[in-house]
Amino acid sequence: MISVESLSKKYGGLNVLDLQELTIPKGEIFGLIGNNGAGKTTFFSLLLDLIESTSGTVLINEINVQKSEVWKPFTSAFIDESYLIGYLTVEEYYHFIGALRGMTKEEVDAFVVPFEPFFNSEVLNQKKYLRDFSKGNQKKAGIIGALIGHPELVILDEPFANLDPTTQIRLKNILKEEAKKHGTTFLISSHDLTHVTEVCERIVLLEKGVILKDIKTTASTLKELENYFSN
Amino acid sequence: MPITVKQSFSLSKKKFFRAPQWELKLAARIFIGFLILYFLVAFLALGVALFFIIRKIFPDQEPVSVVNQWILYFFAIDFLSRYFIQNPPVTDVKSFLLQPITKIQIVRRVMFRSLTSFFNFIPLIVLLPFCVVVSKENGLTLNLWIWFLGILTLSGVSNFLIFLINKNRNVALGIFVFIVGGYLSETYLKSPIIPYVSSAFDKLYSQPLWVGLLLILFSLIWYLTQQFLKSQLYLDKGLSKKKERIIGSKLYFLDRWGVIGVLLKNDIRLIIRNIRARQVVLMGFLFLFYGLIFFTQDIYKENPTTLIFAGIFVTGGFMTTFGQYVPAWDSEYYSLLMGQNLPYIDYLKSKLYLLMFSVVVCSILSLPYLYFGKNTMLIILASGVFNFGFGSLLNLFSGAYNATPMRLNVKAKAFENTQGFNITQMLFALPKLVLPVIIFYIFNLLIDFNAGIIALSMVGVLAFFMKNYLLRQVEKIYQAKKYETLAAFNKNKI
C-alpha cells in the first residue's frame, strides 16, 4: 500500500525525519509511536503531501504523492480539528466529504447509521456547528468522517486522545472490523501503548526521526515498549 | 492584588509585538492612527462650528436650547448603535478568574474599560469645544458646564444600560419605534412628544440642580451593572458561548451542479455563518453606494474616466472584498481540502463562479443608477462586464499570493481590520483598479466615449472566453505555492 524510500525532512539543517525504507502492506493496522518530536506528524504530513520532503519519495499504491493526485480518491485522514469544517453541522460535513467521494446524501446517511453506538447520541442531529462541539465529540465526528466511502488507506493521528474509555474501546472494535471487512489499511499514531499494542498488528517506534524498532505485535510487545519508554 | 494599569499595558504590549507580522500591523496602526486623528479633528471642528451654525440658522434661539432639541435623537441613535456594536469587553476575563483578584475588581476593570469606548468620546469631543465657544461668546456660566456634565453622565448611563438590557430585542425595538414615531409625529402631527422631552434638557440647563438626579441615576446604573456582571462571571453564564441557530441548511438547489455545487454550498454557508465573512460581505454591499459620491457631482460628468473607478467599485465590491481572501477563507481547514479527492481546478472554479455571480447581482442592483443618465449606466455595465470576465480571474490570481490565515468566526474590531492586511494585496489593487481606467482612457481619448466602453467590455468578454485557459494558469500558481500556503495557514494553529 505504502512504500517509502530514503525519505527525509530537514528544518534548518536539523533532521526531523529520516526513514531509510518502510513498506506497509495493504490491510495492515500499522501503529506509530514515539515521544513528542519523534516525527510522527511530519511523517503523516509527508504521506498526505502537505509538506515537501527534503529528499526521497512516498508511493501510495505505486503513485508518487508529490507527482500525481490520483492517490486522493482512496486515501483519507483525520489529523486534528483543522480536518473539520467548523461552520458546518456534522451531517453537512459528512455530505460534503461524501460528495467529494462520489456518494449521494442518502448513501452517506445510511453509511453513518451503524456508528450510532460509537457516537453515543452526542454527534448526529445535534443542531449545532462542529466548532461548538466538545473536543471529544469533534474527534468522534472526524474519525468517522475519515471512514466515509471506505477509503483503502486511513491515517489517524492520536485517535484515542480526548475520547472517554467506552468510546476508546468501541473505536478499537471499529478499526479492527473495518480492516477485516474492507481490507482498510490504517496508520495510527498514539501515546497510549496499551491501545496500540491491542489494535495494531505492527508497531514502529520512532525517535528523533529515525526508526528504532519495527515489531510484529505479540503478547510481550507491551512489556517491551514499556521498558523502552521507562528508560 | 489588583491588576495595575502597568501590568495590563504590558500584557497588551506583548500581545501586539509577539503577533505574527507585527511590523505590518504597526504600519497599519500608524495609518489608522492618522485616520482617527482626522476624525478627531473633524469632530472638534464640528464642535467649534456648531455654535456659529446654530446662531446663523436660529438667530433668535438660545444655542444650548437648539442642541437640546436634537440631543434626544443623538442619544437614541447612540443607544441603537451601541446595542448592535458594543459588547462588554469580557474576552480575557476567563484567565483572571483563578488569579488572586476579587470578582469586584475584575468587574470594575471591565466597566472602566467599557467607558473608553468610542461612543463615550463623541459627546465629549463635540460638546467640549461647543461649550468652550459658548462660554467665550456668551459669557462663562456654571449652568452651561453643569449641563455638559449632565450630558456626559447620560452617555455613561447609556453605556451601562446596554449591559443591563443584555441584547433584549424588545428594548431596542421600542427605542427604534420611539425615534421614528417621534420624528413622524413631530413633522406631520406637530405633536409635542419630542419637545416635551427636550424641555427636560432645557430644565437641566436652567435649573442645574437637576444634575443631581442624573448623578443618582448613574450611580444606580453603575451599581446594578456591577452586580449584574458579577453574577455573570461564571462559565455557564456570561462567559458561556451563545448557542447559535443553524441557518442555511437547505440549499438543495445547488446539488445539481456536482462538485462545484457542493463547494458553492460551503461558500454560502461560510458567508452566512461566520462573523468575519458577514462583515466583509456587508462591506462589499456598501460599495454599491459608492457611485453616489461620483455620479451626483457635475465635475465628473466632463471626465468619464474617473467614473470608471466608481463603476469598478459598484459592480465589483463583493468580488474584491471576498475575492482577495481566497484561499484564506478556507485557511482553517486547508489541510483537509488538500487531502480530499478535489482537484484544484474545481476548487478555483467554484470560487470563480461565486465571484462572477456576485458581479451579475451587483450589476442588476446598480440599475437604479440609470437615474443619472445613459452614459452613467453604460459605464457601470462596461465595468461590470470587465469585472465579470477579467476582474474575477484577477482576484483569484492575487489570492494565490495571500497566505495570511483568516479566523472566520472572530469579529474584526473597528479600526483594527488588519487581518490579511498585506502589501502584495495592495499592489494587486493596481491592476484591478488602474487597468480598466487606462483601457477606457486610451480609447476615449483616441476615438470616443463609446469606443472606450466597447474596449473595456471586450477585455471582459475576451477573458470570459479564455477563462479555462487562464484558470489553468492560475491553478499552476496555486499548485506551486501549495506547501508555502499550507505552512502559513497552519502556523498559527493553537
Interface residues (C-beta under 8 A of the other chain):
Chain A: L48 D49 L50 I51 E52 E69 K72 P73 T75 S76 A77 I79 D80 S82 Y83 L84 I85 G86 Y87 L88 T89 E92 H95 F96 I97 A99 L100 R101 G102 K105 K127 K128 Y129 R131 D132
Chain B: K241 K243 E244 I246 S249 D255 V259 V262 K265 N266 R269 L270 R273 N274 E332 Y333 Y334 S335 L336 M338 G339 Q340 N341 L342 P343 L408 N409 Y483 L486 A487 N490 K493
